[in-house]
Amino acid sequence: MPYRADIEAALHALRQQVFESGDYLKVAIELADVEFDLDNFPPEMHAMLRTHQAELRRLLDRGEPQTIEQRLEYNMESGTHSILDVERLSPTPDFGAVSPVPQADLPECAVWRSPA
């Protein structure tokens, strides 16, 4: 991804590029047909596992996601383990957001240079 001065535009472009490449975790596909051995889980989790799997199958019946938002819905709380999970900019660290590194922390980061 080439440098862009507009960080928000760069984030959205990178998310779209990763989505189109398919280089992210696809939980629904991997788990929808897994047969859970419920004996390995406490009884209070059985209903939750069945419900979760039924939801995954329902999503798969709708077909492959056509948008980033649909992929995030398919993956539920597992996320995609990719930039797709980072949806916005924030001035301070926050869940699902990218935020600036404080100037004092920059020397600890990998080689950092101001873009030309």
C-alpha positions in Angstrom: 0.0 0.0 0.0 1.6 3.3 -1.0 1.9 6.1 1.4 -1.2 8.4 1.7 -1.3 11.6 3.7 -5.0 11.0 4.5 -4.8 8.3 7.2 -8.5 7.6 7.1 -8.5 7.1 3.3 -5.4 4.9 3.7 -7.2 2.8 6.3 -10.3 2.3 4.2 -8.2 1.5 1.1 -6.1 -1.1 3.0 -9.3 -2.7 4.4 -10.8 -2.9 1.0 -7.6 -4.4 -0.5 -7.4 -7.1 2.3 -11.1 -7.9 1.9 -10.7 -8.3 -1.9 -7.6 -10.5 -1.4 -9.4 -12.8 1.0 -6.4 -12.8 3.3 -8.2 -13.0 6.6 -9.8 -15.5 8.9 -13.2 -17.0 7.7 -14.7 -18.3 10.8 -18.1 -19.2 9.5 -16.7 -21.5 6.8 -14.4 -23.2 9.2 -16.8 -23.8 12.0 -20.2 -24.2 10.5 -19.8 -27.9 9.8 -17.6 -28.8 12.8 -19.3 -31.4 15.0 -18.7 -30.3 18.6 -18.1 -33.2 21.0 -20.4 -31.7 23.6 -18.9 -34.0 26.3 -15.8 -31.8 26.1 -17.8 -28.7 27.2 -19.6 -28.0 30.4 -23.4 -28.6 30.1 -24.2 -24.9 30.5 -22.3 -24.2 27.2 -24.2 -26.8 25.1 -27.1 -24.6 24.2 -24.8 -21.7 23.3 -22.6 -23.9 21.1 -25.7 -25.2 19.2 -27.1 -21.7 18.8 -23.7 -20.3 17.6 -23.4 -23.1 15.0 -27.0 -22.6 13.8 -26.2 -18.9 13.3 -23.1 -19.7 11.3 -25.1 -22.1 9.1 -27.8 -19.4 8.6 -25.1 -16.9 7.5 -23.5 -19.4 5.1 -26.9 -20.1 3.5 -27.0 -16.4 2.5 -23.8 -16.9 0.4 -20.3 -15.5 0.6 -20.1 -12.0 2.1 -20.1 -9.2 -0.5 -19.0 -6.4 1.9 -16.5 -6.0 4.8 -19.5 -5.4 7.1 -21.0 -8.7 6.1 -17.7 -10.5 6.7 -17.5 -9.0 10.2 -21.1 -10.2 10.9 -20.1 -13.7 9.7 -17.1 -13.8 11.9 -18.9 -12.5 14.9 -16.8 -11.9 18.0 -13.9 -13.9 16.6 -13.1 -11.1 14.2 -11.0 -11.6 11.1 -7.5 -11.3 12.7 -6.8 -8.7 10.1 -7.0 -4.9 9.4 -10.7 -5.6 8.7 -11.3 -5.5 12.4 -9.9 -2.0 12.6 -12.8 0.2 11.5 -11.9 3.7 12.4 -9.5 6.3 13.7 -9.4 7.4 17.3 -7.3 10.1 18.9 -6.6 7.7 21.8 -6.2 3.9 21.9 -9.6 2.2 21.6 -11.1 -1.2 20.6 -11.4 -1.5 16.8 -9.6 1.7 16.2 -6.2 2.9 15.1 -4.6 5.8 17.0 -1.4 7.8 16.8 1.7 6.5 18.6 2.7 9.1 21.1 5.9 11.0 20.1 7.7 9.8 23.2 7.1 6.2 22.1 8.4 6.6 18.6 12.0 5.7 19.3 10.9 2.3 20.6 9.2 1.5 17.4 10.8 0.0 14.4 12.8 2.3 12.1 10.6 5.4 11.7 11.1 8.0 9.0 8.9 10.9 8.0 7.5 10.2 4.5 9.3 12.1 1.8 
